[in-house]
Amino acid sequence: MTFRQAKWDEPIIYELGAPGRIGFLVPDVEEEIKREVGEIRIPDKIRRSEDPALPEVSEVEVVRHFINLSQMAYGVDNGPIPLGSCTMKYNPKIAFEIANDSRISNLHPLQDERTVQGLLEALYLLQKWLANIVGMDACTLHPAAGAHGELAGVLIIRKYHELRDQLDKKKEIVIPDSAHGTNPASAVMGGFKVVTIKSTPDGNIDIEALKAAVSEKTAGLMLTNPSTLGLFEEHILEIAEIVHEVDGLLYYDGANLNGIMGYARPGDMGFDIAHINIHKTFSAPHGGGGPGAGPICVKDREVDPEKGIKLSDLLPGFIVEYDDKNKRYYLKRPGSYSIGMLRSFFGNVAPLLWGFTYILALGPQGLKEVTELSVLNTNYFLKLIRGVKGYSLPYGPNRYYKHEVAISAEPMAKDTDVTAEDIAKGLLDAGFYAPTIYFPLIVREALQIEFTDTETKENIEKYAARMREIAEIAYKNPDEPKKWPINTSKRRIDTVKASHPRYVAPTWRVHILRSKGMLKVLK
């Protein structure tokens, strides 16, 4: 397949246009505003001393500028983005239209609840649907994204032990070595020490190591199932029993829910808390800074039977409730046992409505088919790549995988010095998006690949063919992959230099400072 990415010599938008040039006519409503609300005076202490230095461009310049940039980029509308552990599936346009409807986007978080009953009903239903999908009893849509949901889950674990007057001894959270990096980070932010458990060659948690690590100090366990290896934890019921025996809580990282949705529920596995990524499993746009959404659901596990406190009382943020007597929806504020507000207002409504639309459109059977296609696509890809010289499966080589697979390019790296990074560059050079590389950390030269439910058989075959081609080139001419990519808008960058804090990543402010003669060149 011939591929060459567009390469425009495109300046930043501040370098386009000219003084006085405009692309949008703003109606002059000053007199109308004065008649309606009186004269508006901005207090001097918050008034700018000078006009903001905004670009002055026409509509034509703006459109062409962003079209040029888009032609030098790659997105899910261009082709597959098989990033493992991220579930970058295609985003349905009908969900985009509904989530961005002006009747929604122009609402205010503090608006009278009587004027947003339709929106509250949609969010109320979403809470119920999500709780049912993960087998939990209550749900809050409050957290802003996955890692934010993780932190909420850890804080719920902390609050649980605090209310049971045992926080002084509950100091540890157990996490498998295949976990997302955000899991231990969230645990530490919650004030806990992380205890790491190794995975066995079959991809499961080492049960004997878990038994040795769990003690009266154990506050809980954080687990992704399927794991970041793409394998289902076969001993999950036994794991839940081990943790519950010492009054620990099980937290489910919902990043990989795409691999079991409709077939298995975390609540039925013994989990007490689960977070869900709307921007992964339920197709809201993912990446580019968000916004995401990471709802948290819990079982109605008793915290203090005498006071009638349950885990649901610990949930953060506003929760939508229904007043059956007055036939209206309303926002319930955090109660006295809640971990409180983790962000302003309710939640990221746009991606939540995106997820609502997605679930409503597919229904229960459709959600099951999402899982079936995700698992089928991954295992089909694996069949095409299995046995190719240079690649290996270090964990669970004889098992079926779920929604993703972690392949190792270590054999190729040892034989030819062609690394996972070189393979990723080779995929880019052929017009494909690279997979996640060097993660999970327990897989050397990792290529973590996830073909979602929205990918076609033909695209999977083309991707596998390119990976086979890269392996052939690596063994015939190992110097060639070191030159990749050649056909992209930018050639290979110096990754060490790019991530070094000494080197500054300039923003548009550089142009402003230069124009004012204030920019000092960094040596």
N, C-alpha and C positions, 0 to 999 in steps of 0.2 A: 504494500500500500504506500503510495507516494504521499508524503506529508511535508508541508513547510508552513510554519506559523507566520502570521503577519508581523511585520516589524516596521512600525511607523516611528519617525523621528518626532515624537509627540511631546511638546513642552507641557509644563504644568499649567493649569487653567489661569493662574495669576500672570502668566506671560502672554496670554492671548488678549484680544480686545483692545479697546482704546477708551480714554476718558469720555464719559457721557454716553457710551454705547449701552443699550438696554435690550433685554429680550422678553420683558414682561411688563405690561402696563397695569399699574396699580390704581384702582379707582380713587378719585379724590373724595374722600368721605369725611373730611375734617369737620365741615359745617354740619353735616348730618349727625355726627357724633356729639357735637356741642349741643345740638337741639335735644338729643335723646338723654344724654348723661351729664351734660355740662362740660366745662373746659377741663381737660386732663393736664395736670402739671407733674412732670417727673421730678422727684426730689433731687436737689443738687448733688447730694452725697452719692447717688447712684447714677447720675447723668454722665455720659461719656464726655471727655474733654474735646474729643474730635471724632469725626465720622469713622466707622470701622473701615479698614482697608480691604474692601471686598472686590473681587474681579468684576470688571465692567465689560460684559460680553453680550453678543446678540444670541437669539435662539439658535440660529444656524451654527454658530461657533460651539455652543454648548452641546448640541446634538452630535455634531461631527467629532468633537473631542471625546465624548464618552463612547461613541461607536468605535473610534480608533482604539481606545483603550480596551474595549471588550474583545476586539479582534486579536489583541495580543495576550488575551487571558484565556483561561479554560474553566468552564463551569459545568454543572450537572445537566444543563440544557445542550451542551456540546457532545457529551458522551459519558461513559461510565466513570465514576470516581470511587474505585474499590478500596477506599481507606478502611483498613481493619479497625474494628472497635469504634467506628464512627457512624456507620449506617448512613452514608450519603446517598439516599435514594432520590429519585425524581420527585419534584414538588408539583402536585396537581394544580393547574391554573384556576380551577373552580374554587379551590380553597383559598387561593390568593385573592380572588375577587371578593369573596365573602369577608375574609379577615381584614381587607383594606377598604371595605365599603365606607363611604363618608359618614353614614349614619352610625358607624362604630368608631371610626378614627377621630371624629370630632367630639366625642363624649369627654367628660371630665371625671376624674376619679372621685371627686367630692360631690358629684351631681346627686340630686334627690333620688333616692331609690325608687320612688314611684314612677319616675320617668325612664327607667332602664329595666323594666320588668322582663322584657324579651331577652336582653343580654344576660341578666341574672339567671333566667331559666336555663339558657344554654350552658352556662358555667355550672349550675347546679347538677344538670344531667351529666356533664363531663366528669364531675367529681364522682358521681355514682358509677358511671361506666368504668372509669379507671380503677376504682376500688374493686369492682367486680373482676376486671381483667387480671389483676394481680392477686386476687383472693384475700383482700383486706376489708376492714369494716368502715373505715373513715378516711377522708382524703382532704388535703389542702392544696390549692393551686398556687400558693404564695411564692415558693422559691423561684429564683430567676433563671436557673440553669442546672445542669447535672451536678457540678461540684458544689453549688449552693444548696442543692437538695441533700447531698452527702453531708455537708456541715449541719444542716437541719437534723438529719438522722442521728448524727453523733451527739448533738446537743440534747436530743430526746433521750438517748441512752444515758447521758450524764444526769439529766433531770430525773429520770426514772430511779436511778440509784440514790440521788440526793433525797428524794421524797421517801425513800425506803431507809434512810439514815444509814447508808452503807458506802457512801462515796469515798470515805477515808481509806477504805481497803480496795475498792474497785478502781484500779489504776491502769489496767492494761486492755488493749483491744487487739484481737488476733486477726491477722490478715495473711492470706496466701501469697507466695512469691510471684504468682501470675497476675496479681491485681493491677488495676489502674494506679498510676502514680498519685492521683488525687485522693485515693483511699487513705494511705498513710498520712498524707498532708492534712486531710480533714480530721483524722483521729488526733494528730498532734495539736491542731488548732483547738480541738475540743478539750485539751488538757490531759490526754492519755499517752501512755507509752505504747509503742507498736511492737508486737511480737509476731515475727514472720515465720510461716510454716512452709516448708518446701513441697513441691509437687513431685509426684512419682512419675516414672517413665510413661505410665498410661494416661497421664494428664490429670489425675485426681489428686486431692489433698492427701498427704501422708497421714493416715488415721492414727498411727502409733505416735507420731510426732505431735499431733494435735492433742492426744490424750495426755502426753507428757507436759505440754505447754499450758493447758487449761488448768486453772486453779481458782481459789477463792478471790484472787486478784482480778480475774477476768470479768470485764464489764460487758464485753460483747464480741461479736465476730462480724467482719465485713466481707461479703462474698459476692462475686459476679457469677451468675449461672445461666447460660453457658459461660465459661471462663474466657479470658482474653486469648486463650489458645484455640478457642472455638469448640471446646469439648464440654459436654454436660457432666456435672459432678455426680457420679454414680452413687456416692455414699452420703448424699445430702440429709436423709432422714436420720442416719446415725450421728452425723455432725450436729444436727439440731438438738438431738437428745443430749449429747456430750456438753454442749454449751448451756442448755437449759438446766442441767443438773446442778450447775454452780450459780444459778440465777443470772446468767448472762442473756443478753438480747441478740438476736440475729438480724443484721441489716442487709438488705438486698440492693445491690447496685444494679439499677435497671438498664444500664447501657446496652446490654445484649438481649433485651427482651424480644427483639426481632426474631430470635432463634427458637422461642418456645411459645409465643403468644397463641392462645387458643388451644394449646395442647397441655400446658403445665402452668401452674400458678404458684408464685413464691409463697403465698399464704398457706397453701396446702403442703409445702415442703417443710414448714416449720419456721419460716421467717416472721419476724414481728414488725418490721419496718421495711418499706420499699420505696425507692424513688424511681420516677419514670421520666425519661427524656422525650418530651413532645417533639423536639427538634431532631430526633433520631427515629424512634419507632413509628411516630405518627406524622412524619413527612413535612413538618414545618421547616423552612429554610435553615440550613445549618452551616455555620462558618461566617467569616467576615465580621466577627464581633457581635453577632447576635441580632435581635434578641432571641434567647432560648426560653425554655420553661422546664422546670424540674419538679413537678408535683410530688408530694410525699404522702404515702398512705400507710396506715397502721392497723394492726389487729386490736380488738378491744380487750387487750390483756390487762388484768387488774394491777394497779400500782399500789393503792392503799384501799383494801376492802372496807375498812371501817369508815373512811371518808367518802367511799364510792368513787375514787379517782381511777380513771382508766387511761391507757396510752393516748386515746383520742383527745383527752383533755390537755395533753401536752403539745398538740400541734400548733405551729406558728401561724401568724397572720390572720387575715379575715377568711371566714368560711361562709359559703352561701347556704342559707337554710330556708325552709319553706314554712310559713305560718298557715297551717291548715284552716284555722278559725277565720282569719281575715283574707285568706286566699291571695297571699302575696309572698314574693321572695324578698329576702333581706340579708344583709351582711352581718354575721355574728363576729363581734370583736374578740380578740384573744382573752381567755379567762385568766383567773388568778394562778392557775397551774401551768399555763402555756409557757413555752420558751420565749414567747414574745414576738416582736416584729423583727424580721431579718432584712427588711427593705421597706421602702415607702409604699404606701397604698396597697392595692390588692395583689397584683401580679402582672405578668406580661400578657395582656389580653389578646393581642394579635396572633401570636403562635398558639395560644390556647384555643382560639376559635378555629384556627387552621386544623388543629388536632380534632376538634369537635366535628368539623365538616368531614374529615377523613374517616372517622369512625362511623358517622351517620351514613356516609355514602357506601361503605363496605359492608357494614353489619357484621354480626358474629361469624357467619360463614366466610365472608370476605377476609376478615382478620386471620382466620385459620389458613386461608389460602396464601396470605402474605408469608406466613411462617413456612408453609410447604414449599413455596417457590424460592424463598431465601435459602433453605436447606438444600433443595434440589440443585440450585445454581452453584452453590459452593462445592458440593460433592461431584457435580459434573465437571467443573473446572479442575478439581483435584484429580479426577480420572484422566483428564487430558495431560496433566503435568506430572503425574506420579511415574516414577521410574526414569525421568529425564536426568541425564548425567549432570551433576553440579548442584542439584537440589535434593533436600532430604526432609523428612518429617521427624523431628527429635522427640515429640510427645504424641502418644496414641497413634503410632503409624498404621495400626490395623483397625482403627475405630472409624466409624462414620462421624463426620464433623457436622456442626450445626450451621450457623449463618456465616461463619468465617473460618479461615484456616491460617495458622502461623507456619510458614515454610522457612526452612533455613537454607541459605546460600553458602554455608560454611565449607562444604566440599569444594565448591567452585573457587572460593577465596583461597583455600589451601593449595589447590592445584594450579591456579592461574593468576592469583592476586586480583581477580575481578571480584569486587565486593557487592554487597546489597545496594550501596549507594550508586555504584556504576550501573547495576541492573535497572535501578529506578530512573537514572538518566537515559538509559537506552530505551525505556518505555516512553519517556517524554519525547524522545527524538523521533518516535514513530507515530506521534499524535495521541498517545494514551496517557491517562493520568497515572502517576506512580502510586503504589500502595503505601501503607504505613511501613516505615523501615526502622530497624533496631528496636522494635517493641513487639511483644513483651520482652523485658530485659533478660529473661531466662533462656531465650532462644538466640543463639549466636547468629549474626548476619541475618536477622529476621526480616522476612517479607510477609507482613500480615495483610491478607487479602480478603475482602468481603464484597461479593457480588450480591447486591440486594435483590429483592423480589421484582424490581422494575427493569432488570436487565434482560436482554434478549440472548437467545442461544448463540446467534451469530457473533454478537459482541464478545461473548465469553470465549468462543473459539478463536477469534482474532487475537485476543489478549494472550491466550495460552500459546498460540502460534508464535507470537513475538517473543515470549519468554523462552520458548524452545530455540528460536533463532539466536537470541542473545547468548544462550549457553553454547551453541555451535560456534559462534564468533569468538567467544571467550577462550575456547579450547584450541581454535585454529590461529587466532591472532589476538592475544591478550592485551596488546597495546591499544587496539582500536577502541574498546569501551572506555578507556581513560580520557578520550577526546569528546565523548558525548556530554551534552546534546549539541548537535550542529544545526538542526533545522528549527529550533525554537527562537523566539524573539530575543532572548538573552542566552548567551553561552554559559558554560559552567562557572559558578561563582566560587570564590574562596570561602568555604564554609567556616573555617576558623576565624578569618578576618571578619566575616559577616556577623558572627555572634560575639565578638570580643567587645567588652564595654569601652575600650579605648576609642573605637571608631564610632562616630556620630552618624545616626540616620537622619538626614536633613528633612525638614517639613516645609510647607509653604512659607513659613515665617522667614526662612533663609532669603527668599526673594524680597520680602518687605525690608529686611535689615540691609540687604545689598542696595536696594533703591535709596535707602536713607544714609548710605555710606557708613553703616554701623557694623558691618560684618568683618570679623577678623578671620583670616584663613587659618584653619588648623593644619599644623605640620604633621 
